[in-house]
Amino acid sequence: KGELQALKRFRNDIYAFQDTGVSKILFNSRVQIPTSDGVPVEITNNYKVDGKIYLSETIGCQNKWSIVQTPEGLYFVDDYSNSIQLFNGGPLQNVTDNFGFRNFMSKNSFTNFRAFYDRNNNDVYYINANYCLGYSELLKQFTSFYSYEGVPLSFNQGNKFFFYKDGKIWEQGAG
């Protein structure tokens, strides 16, 4: 499925992102064996990897910087399908198609994106050299394009959200 791009932890499980695949790493699998006294015995494999289970063998992630974790799940960009995907414990969800953004994605190269999460407003930002696209987890919609293109870093500090660009730090919404 290609090169391993990233390992991410979500809900106490480890997920591997490859170029054309996303898998759950089976780590420290446990088996409970019932006993006659009603107290189960738990057998572990001493912190070993047992294998993997693919969630997708066609959708993957080619850029580790496009993966961002939020309370809703793990968002990532798949450059090959030109889509934004969400993994929240169930099947992968194509956010691009589900929320009406396929037309833009099919006409524009959506590569080299970095994804950032603003925990104060529950917004996910996808930023590359040409675009900054905002997605609201509260509204479950793409909300707007912003003028933050080319920003290599953003972060939360307390109840504020900041962007870093050209040696300067800008507070979102502060003018």
Salt bridges, closest charged atoms under 4 A:
ASP13 OD2 - LYS24 NZ 3.64
GLU42 OE2 - ARG30 NH1 3.56
GLU57 OE1 - LYS1 NZ 3.22
GLU72 OE1 - LYS140 NZ 3.30
ASP97 OD1 - ARG102 NE 2.68
